[in-house]
Structure formats: structure tokens, C-alpha cells
Amino acid sequence: MRENHPHVLLLDDDADDRALARLVIAHEMPQLAIEEVTDAPAFAQACGRRRFDLVILEQKLQWADGLAILAVLKEDWPEVPVILFTRFGAGQEDFGLRAVRLGVDEILGKTPAGFLRLPLTVRAALDRRQLRTAAAAVRAEGLLAPARMAVFSATPEGSLLNASPGFLSLLGVRNLEETARLDLVPLVAAATRGPGAGAGMTEVRLQRADGRALWVEVMGTLVRDAEGVRVDGLVEDVTARREAEGELVRQSQKSQKSQKNLDARENPEDVQQFATLASHELQEPVRMMERYTQLLREDFEGKLGPGGDELIAVVAGAARRLRTLIDDLLSFSRFEGREQRAERAGAEALLAAALAHLEAVIEESGAEVTHSPLPEIEADPGLIVQLFQNLIANAVKFRGPEASRVHVAARREGREWVFSVRDNGIGLEPAEAEPIFTMFKRLHPEIPGSGIGLALCRKIVERHGGRIWAEGAPGRGATFSFTLPAPV
């Protein structure tokens, strides 16, 4: 693989998705060369050049089946990582299994979360390829390089009696006398654990005369004759192999760290960088969509017929949903990078702050929010305000035919407070109680939202050492409960 400019093939029909993929990758790895492939001739030309180090492949292409392309790539270039972008849906449950059987390296959903994970996934895949290439080189070197073998005789106490010139060279000395200042006891001890003990060759670390480390494999035997007791041994220099293995371990750890960073918990700075990217690069197109949609509505509403007005409304709605998604993603990323602080505060005051933020929403919907006496807690006040705000806004959003009625209460259970936010909304199925807290999980796509709010609630509660859950029934409202440690 070219060290400075790895070459990536990007196979995708959607120009907007290609542009976004290039944007997020270039932000993290500007050194990558990305070649866009949009049709069969371009793919054939890229294969003919045979110069690519990684492939990003869309599941459904207009000109080919994604799995067929994956099969071709893995048959001709099994060492090249392939990242598959998918849009999973009904009837595609076995798609991932078939892709894995064909040798796909990573599968990402074509969602905002998938694009967020793409740069780190690319970096991890390239690291793994470099690791495999280095390992192959080490194996080849071990097969082709002449072995550096040597022999010696020593007393059981570790003093050399005799040694081949090659062994003296390994130790970095000119004669036996110079070996007196070296510690060879580990070598002799390892030699006596050789074939006689059923252990074969034993690896041992020594120190050369110049202070550098020397790794050897040794096999020996204990000899008793008329001249006394000695140890005869055979050694092989494995220093180069050992250093290469150390480098492979470091590369592996680096690759594993990149994999851990995919969920952005170990390195929140990556999410922060994506947040900055989103605020500067993604919000401007949304503002343009909103601006020009408004101009279309002002100039042409009623002139394009019912179909034209409907299209304008669809575009306007899509722009609003995209803005909501970006804003919520930014909120989530800021939470990941926030330092935790804890102070004693009254939960009633924090609830009041959350309701002040929701004043317009509550007034517009005609909702009523009540509460029982709430205790003092020790927590991050800003995060608890966000927690109350998200849960109450969620209750108001998923209201039923009647005006929303939301009640907040708390009860003491042992060393923690159990808070509840109960509503009279559309409720939920028991099977939905756990998935509802998953990032980007939307149980009711017809209701506006991003699927981030409840995931953020779980993050906030877990950061405080608590837990959160939901209960309810369809048409009978829902109750969201969470725990916070009680102040000592």
C-alpha cells in the first residue's frame, strides 16, 4: 500500500451521498485519494489499473448488484478491505449474513450515524490491511533470511567455556574474556530446560556488550564427563523477528483503538470535530433549502396546482426534519465532550428551568404539566434540566386525541431517588420499551423527530450512575422512570 496516499474507490450512484462521504472522510484523512465510480465502465477501468487500497460500496447500484461486486472484489483482491453501505429493510434480514460470507470487512447503515462512523471505520480498515501486509512480510523474511545460528559451552553458573565466532558476534564481543562482564545466566538456565525437559527451544532475552537487547532461541543439554559438568547449547538470533512482532502488536493496538473510537466513547473529540463539520458544512445547505422553499411558496403558491403546492410542502418538511436532526446530533456530541460536574440542587428548580425552555411548546399544544414535591439531588444541573426537558417534550409530542397531561413525581428507594414522568399520550407496546432508547430509533416515523432525544436521556442518567426505563400500553399513556443517587 502506498504509504502517503492510500487510494479509495467509492462506488455509489447517489451524488449527494458521495459528496457527504467525501466530506466526512476528507475532514479526518485529507491525505486519502478518493476515486468516485458511478457506472460499469468506470469500475472496469479502476479494476484494470489495480491501484486501490480500500473500497466503499453501496448495497444497491443501478448498474450492478452490490453483493456481486463484493464477490468480484474479494475473489481478485482478497486483501483489499471493503466497507458496505446498506439501507436495510423488510425482507433483507439475510443480506448481512451473505455479505459476511463473501468476506465484507465492515457494514454500515446509510444513516447519519453511519456517515459519522465512516472516517474511523476507514482508518481502522486501512490499519488492519497494513497490519496484515506487515505480518506477511515478516513471515516471508523468516522463511527467506538465512538463520543466524551459533553454538556455545558454559558452566552451569553462566561462564562461557567456549563459543563459536558467530555467537561472539551476536554478543558484540571479540573474545571469551570480554563475555565475563555479560550476564549469561538466563541463557544457560534456558538451555538446560531444552529437549531433556521436553520443552524444545526456549526464547530468552540477553543484553549485548553495547547495551542493546538481544533475543535468542536456545536449546541445550547438560553434559557430565571427566572434565566436570557443562552446558552445551545451540542458539538462533530472533531479534529481528521479535522487534517485528512488537511493531505488529503496536499496530494492532492502534487498530483496536480506532475500532473503539467508532462509538466515540473513548475519543469524544472525534464527535466534537464532526459536530463542527456539521455546523459549518451541513447547516448552510439546509438554510438554502429553507430560504428557496419559502421563496417558491411566496411566488408560486396556488399557481402550480395542488401537486406543485404539495411538492413545495414536502421539500419544506424535509428541510425542517434535516435541521432537527443536525441540531440534535450537535446536542448529543456536545454532551459527549462535556466534563461532568456535580452539585446539590433542588429538582423542582431544575424542572422549572426545563418548563421555561418548553413554554412555547406547552402553550401551543395546550399541555398541562404538574408535579409532586421533588427532592434535592446531587447532579450536573444543566444535564438534569436537559433530561426533564427531553422527557416532557417527548410526552407532549406523542399526545393522544386529548390535551397532554404530564405529571412528574419522585419517591425514595434505599440510596436512590426514583423519578417518573407520566403522560396520557399514545402509549407504547411493551416490546418497544427498550429499543425506544436506541440512537436514531423512531417508532412513529410519521411524527417529526430525530430519534436522538431519548438516547441522550439514557446517556445523562447513566453518567450519573442511574438507570432509565419506560412502561406503558397502546392508547393508555406511558411512564418514563429514572433513578439518581440520593445525596449522602
ABEGO torsion letter per residue (X at the ends): XBAABBBBBBBBABAAAAAAAAAAAAAABAABBBBBBABAAAAAAAAAAGBBABBBBBABBAABBAAAAAAAAAAABAABBBBBBBBBBBGAAAAAAAAAAAGBABBBBBBAAAAAAAAAAAAAAAAAAAAAAAAAAAAAAAAABBBBBBBBBBBAAGBBABBBAAAAAAAGBABAAAAAABBAAAAAAAAAABAAAGAEBBBBBBBBAAGBBBBBBBBBBBBBBAAEBBBBBBBBBAAAAAAAAAAAAAAAAAAAAAAAAAAGAABAAAAAAAAAAAAAAAAAAAAAAAAAAAAAAAAABGAAEAAAAAAAAAAAAAAAAAAAAAAAAAAAAAAAABBBBBBBBBAAAAAAAAAAAAAAAAAAAGBBBBBBBBBBBBBBAAAAAAAAAAAAAAAAAABBABBBBBBBBBBBBEABBBBBBBBABAEBBAAAAAAAABBGBBABAABBEAGAAAAAAAAAAAAAGBBBBBBEBBGAEBBBBBBBBBBX
